[in-house]
Amino acid sequence: MTNERSELKSVGYEIFIGILSILSIVNLVLLYVVREKSLDTVLTVMNALFSVIFVVDFLYRIVTAPSAGAYFFRHFGWADLLASVPLAQFKILRAFRLVRVYRLLRDVGTRTVGRALIKDRAGSSLYILLLMGIFVLEFGSLMILGVEEGAPGANITTASDALWYTIVTISTVGYGDQYPVTDAGRMIGTGIIIVGVGIFGTFTGYLANFFLSPRKKSSAPTAAEAGSRTATVEGLRLSLEESEAKLAEIRKLLAGPTQ
């Protein structure tokens, strides 16, 4: 990957952002096609979450890019910024993120992508579980609302109830103020719990690996290190020669004058 396009991040990260872009575009289409209050509420909340993620992504790219101007004007940074604005007119610009992912996959090749994901297993697992969490938050809320809304004695009857239940369940908090009363709802809740435990378990392991794993040392010493080592060896050699000279003088003194 050239320095010109080094605003591109790791393969796993680019795929993660690309999938979120696809989901956000699908949500935008659903908002216009399906006119239902509960669906609109869930999709509006998810689109707000996506806007926050994309703003952070834009800031991350422009701060770490070798040339902020080149990223902003030549590599669709302006589109990333406008697509992060929570306005429906600009959300279609998220398609530019898909173009970036496509070019990345085309340039590095599918085999290289697979090897990169396997090499960074901790990061790849974290991205997968984050995606699962986002999918569960959206579709789990819609599913739990669909099976619970009309059930006798149900307390999950609105989109707000469904979102709250999914959030507290996936975070493994489980306040118990909202709970499913149908068998299908309990099965969905079980899946949400499993995903939540997996996300937080993997995130904990990722942090432990990041902070506790030893730093990789450079195989080739730098010029400064090589010069320091040479100076140290030379100093030791001179000290050894001085010690041998002094030892020879001591031996002469101990031998005394010859008879």
Secondary structure, DSSP 8 states (H G I E B T S, - for coil): --GGGTT---HHHHHHHHHHHHHHHHHHHHHHH---HHHHHHHHHHHHHHHHHHHHHHHHHHHHSS-HHHHHHHSSHHHHHHHHSS-HHHHGGGHHHHHHHHHHHHHH-HHHHHHHHHHTHHHHHHHHHHHHHHHIIIIIHHHHHHHHTTSTT-S--SHHHHHHHHHHHHTT---SSS---SHHHHHHHHHHHHHHHHHHHHHHHHHHHHHHS-----SS--HHHHHHHHHHHHHHHHHHHHHHHHHHHHHHHHH----
